[in-house]
Amino acid sequence: MARIQLRHVAQARSGDKGNTVNIAVFASDRAAFEVLLREVTAEKVRRHFEGLVDGEVTRYVVPNVHAMNFVCKNALGGGGSATMRMDNLGKCYASNLLRMEIEVDDNGSLSKS
């Protein structure tokens, strides 16, 4: 297995509401989506955001569009006007998640293992 950043096989978009961040991740095709299902779990996303997300991370799968949505609670230090964080919005979370490393076949293939 080889490790690559998620950004090489997916796109993402994120936003916030209060102290909750929402991150949508999209695969370009079914093979990439199968890898995302295996590699981008709620627990792995929670670990990736350790120190930033203090609450529950829930994954919702949307298979008909090869996508998944993560809802991260207690992720903004209280929310826009309550936090002491320099960047108090959830917009940057998609870019951050795309830096997460996932495992693919040694040849970079997205086939199931």
Phi and psi restraints in degrees (value plus and minus 20) as a CYANA .aco file:
   2 ALA   PHI    -136.7   -96.7
   2 ALA   PSI     134.1   174.1
   3 ARG   PHI    -128.2   -88.2
   3 ARG   PSI     110.3   150.3
   4 ILE   PHI    -153.4  -113.4
   4 ILE   PSI     142.3   182.3
   5 GLN   PHI     -98.2   -58.2
   5 GLN   PSI     125.4   165.4
   6 LEU   PHI     -74.4   -34.4
   6 LEU   PSI     -50.9   -10.9
   7 ARG   PHI     -79.7   -39.7
   7 ARG   PSI     -39.9     0.1
   8 HIS   PHI     -98.2   -58.2
   8 HIS   PSI     -34.5     5.5
   9 VAL   PHI    -151.4  -111.4
   9 VAL   PSI     -17.6    22.4
  10 ALA   PHI    -169.4  -129.4
  10 ALA   PSI     145.4   185.4
  11 GLN   PHI    -142.4  -102.4
  11 GLN   PSI     138.7   178.7
  12 ALA   PHI    -168.5  -128.5
  12 ALA   PSI     139.2   179.2
  13 ARG   PHI    -167.1  -127.1
  13 ARG   PSI     122.9   162.9
  14 SER   PHI    -161.5  -121.5
  14 SER   PSI     143.7   183.7
  15 GLY   PHI    -180.8  -140.8
  15 GLY   PSI    -197.0  -157.0
  16 ASP   PHI    -161.7  -121.7
  16 ASP   PSI     140.0   180.0
  17 LYS   PHI    -167.8  -127.8
  17 LYS   PSI      91.0   131.0
  18 GLY   PHI      44.6    84.6
  18 GLY   PSI    -142.1  -102.1
  19 ASN   PHI    -124.1   -84.1
  19 ASN   PSI      -1.2    38.8
  20 THR   PHI    -138.0   -98.0
  20 THR   PSI     117.0   157.0
  21 VAL   PHI    -130.6   -90.6
  21 VAL   PSI     119.8   159.8
  22 ASN   PHI    -137.7   -97.7
  22 ASN   PSI     105.5   145.5
  23 ILE   PHI    -146.2  -106.2
  23 ILE   PSI      99.3   139.3
  24 ALA   PHI    -119.5   -79.5
  24 ALA   PSI     114.6   154.6
  25 VAL   PHI    -142.7  -102.7
  25 VAL   PSI     111.5   151.5
  26 PHE   PHI    -142.5  -102.5
  26 PHE   PSI     111.4   151.4
  27 ALA   PHI    -117.0   -77.0
  27 ALA   PSI     131.7   171.7
  28 SER   PHI     -98.6   -58.6
  28 SER   PSI     -43.9    -3.9
  29 ASP   PHI    -175.7  -135.7
  29 ASP   PSI     158.3   198.3
  30 ARG   PHI     -83.2   -43.2
  30 ARG   PSI     -61.1   -21.1
  31 ALA   PHI     -81.8   -41.8
  31 ALA   PSI     -64.9   -24.9
  32 ALA   PHI     -84.9   -44.9
  32 ALA   PSI     -58.2   -18.2
  33 PHE   PHI     -83.0   -43.0
  33 PHE   PSI     -60.7   -20.7
  34 GLU   PHI     -81.1   -41.1
  34 GLU   PSI     -58.7   -18.7
  35 VAL   PHI     -86.2   -46.2
  35 VAL   PSI     -62.6   -22.6
  36 LEU   PHI     -82.0   -42.0
  36 LEU   PSI     -60.8   -20.8
  37 LEU   PHI     -77.8   -37.8
  37 LEU   PSI     -59.8   -19.8
  38 ARG   PHI     -96.7   -56.7
  38 ARG   PSI     -61.9   -21.9
  39 GLU   PHI    -115.6   -75.6
  39 GLU   PSI     -46.6    -6.6
  40 VAL   PHI    -129.5   -89.5
  40 VAL   PSI      57.0    97.0
  41 THR   PHI    -113.1   -73.1
  41 THR   PSI     145.4   185.4
  42 ALA   PHI     -79.8   -39.8
  42 ALA   PSI     -60.5   -20.5
  43 GLU   PHI     -86.1   -46.1
  43 GLU   PSI     -61.9   -21.9
  44 LYS   PHI     -86.3   -46.3
  44 LYS   PSI     -57.7   -17.7
  45 VAL   PHI     -85.1   -45.1
  45 VAL   PSI     -62.3   -22.3
  46 ARG   PHI     -78.8   -38.8
  46 ARG   PSI     -65.6   -25.6
  47 ARG   PHI     -84.4   -44.4
  47 ARG   PSI     -58.5   -18.5
  48 HIS   PHI     -81.1   -41.1
  48 HIS   PSI     -56.4   -16.4
  49 PHE   PHI    -118.1   -78.1
  49 PHE   PSI       1.8    41.8
  50 GLU   PHI     -76.2   -36.2
  50 GLU   PSI     111.4   151.4
  51 GLY   PHI      72.4   112.4
  51 GLY   PSI     -36.5     3.5
  52 LEU   PHI    -129.9   -89.9
  52 LEU   PSI     -63.5   -23.5
  53 VAL   PHI    -123.3   -83.3
  53 VAL   PSI      96.4   136.4
  54 ASP   PHI    -120.4   -80.4
  54 ASP   PSI     -27.7    12.3
  55 GLY   PHI    -131.5   -91.5
  55 GLY   PSI    -184.3  -144.3
  56 GLU   PHI     -89.1   -49.1
  56 GLU   PSI     123.9   163.9
  57 VAL   PHI    -137.1   -97.1
  57 VAL   PSI     104.1   144.1
  58 THR   PHI    -138.1   -98.1
  58 THR   PSI     115.0   155.0
  59 ARG   PHI    -126.2   -86.2
  59 ARG   PSI     111.3   151.3
  60 TYR   PHI    -135.6   -95.6
  60 TYR   PSI     107.4   147.4
  61 VAL   PHI    -119.0   -79.0
  61 VAL   PSI     114.2   154.2
  62 VAL   PHI    -144.0  -104.0
  62 VAL   PSI      59.1    99.1
  63 PRO   PHI     -84.7   -44.7
  63 PRO   PSI     -49.9    -9.9
  64 ASN   PHI     -88.4   -48.4
  64 ASN   PSI     -35.9     4.1
  65 VAL   PHI    -140.8  -100.8
  65 VAL   PSI      -2.9    37.1
  66 HIS   PHI      32.9    72.9
  66 HIS   PSI      29.6    69.6
  67 ALA   PHI    -156.2  -116.2
  67 ALA   PSI     145.9   185.9
  68 MET   PHI    -165.3  -125.3
  68 MET   PSI     133.0   173.0
  69 ASN   PHI    -146.4  -106.4
  69 ASN   PSI     110.4   150.4
  70 PHE   PHI    -130.3   -90.3
  70 PHE   PSI     110.3   150.3
  71 VAL   PHI    -131.1   -91.1
  71 VAL   PSI      97.6   137.6
  72 CYS   PHI    -131.8   -91.8
  72 CYS   PSI      93.5   133.5
  73 LYS   PHI    -108.1   -68.1
  73 LYS   PSI     133.8   173.8
  74 ASN   PHI      31.4    71.4
  74 ASN   PSI      35.2    75.2
  75 ALA   PHI    -133.8   -93.8
  75 ALA   PSI     -23.2    16.8
  76 LEU   PHI    -149.4  -109.4
  76 LEU   PSI       6.0    46.0
  77 GLY   PHI      42.2    82.2
  77 GLY   PSI      10.7    50.7
  78 GLY   PHI      89.3   129.3
  78 GLY   PSI     -34.6     5.4
  79 GLY   PHI      89.0   129.0
  79 GLY   PSI     149.6   189.6
  80 GLY   PHI     -64.5   -24.5
  80 GLY   PSI     -74.2   -34.2
  81 SER   PHI    -110.7   -70.7
  81 SER   PSI     -28.8    11.2
  82 ALA   PHI    -121.0   -81.0
  82 ALA   PSI     -37.7     2.3
  83 THR   PHI    -104.8   -64.8
  83 THR   PSI     136.3   176.3
  84 MET   PHI    -119.8   -79.8
  84 MET   PSI     -17.2    22.8
  85 ARG   PHI     -89.5   -49.5
  85 ARG   PSI     126.5   166.5
  86 MET   PHI     -84.8   -44.8
  86 MET   PSI     -66.2   -26.2
  87 ASP   PHI    -125.5   -85.5
  87 ASP   PSI      83.4   123.4
  88 ASN   PHI    -120.1   -80.1
  88 ASN   PSI      -3.7    36.3
  89 LEU   PHI    -134.7   -94.7
  89 LEU   PSI     138.9   178.9
  90 GLY   PHI    -108.4   -68.4
  90 GLY   PSI     -18.1    21.9
  91 LYS   PHI     -81.9   -41.9
  91 LYS   PSI     -50.3   -10.3
  92 CYS   PHI    -102.1   -62.1
  92 CYS   PSI     -30.1     9.9
  93 TYR   PHI     -85.3   -45.3
  93 TYR   PSI     -52.7   -12.7
  94 ALA   PHI     -82.8   -42.8
  94 ALA   PSI     -67.5   -27.5
  95 SER   PHI     -82.3   -42.3
  95 SER   PSI     -59.7   -19.7
  96 ASN   PHI     -83.5   -43.5
  96 ASN   PSI     -65.3   -25.3
  97 LEU   PHI     -83.8   -43.8
  97 LEU   PSI     -55.0   -15.0
  98 LEU   PHI     -85.3   -45.3
  98 LEU   PSI     -32.8     7.2
  99 ARG   PHI    -107.2   -67.2
  99 ARG   PSI     -26.1    13.9
 100 MET   PHI     -84.1   -44.1
 100 MET   PSI     119.4   159.4
 101 GLU   PHI    -109.1   -69.1
 101 GLU   PSI     118.7   158.7
 102 ILE   PHI    -146.7  -106.7
 102 ILE   PSI     144.2   184.2
 103 GLU   PHI    -121.6   -81.6
 103 GLU   PSI     115.6   155.6
 104 VAL   PHI    -151.5  -111.5
 104 VAL   PSI     151.4   191.4
 105 ASP   PHI     -76.1   -36.1
 105 ASP   PSI     134.5   174.5
 106 ASP   PHI     -73.8   -33.8
 106 ASP   PSI     -52.5   -12.5
 107 ASN   PHI    -105.1   -65.1
 107 ASN   PSI     -14.3    25.7
 108 GLY   PHI      64.9   104.9
 108 GLY   PSI     -17.4    22.6
 109 SER   PHI     -88.5   -48.5
 109 SER   PSI     129.8   169.8
 110 LEU   PHI    -119.5   -79.5
 110 LEU   PSI      -1.2    38.8
 111 SER   PHI     -90.1   -50.1
 111 SER   PSI     137.3   177.3
 112 LYS   PHI     -86.3   -46.3
 112 LYS   PSI     127.4   167.4
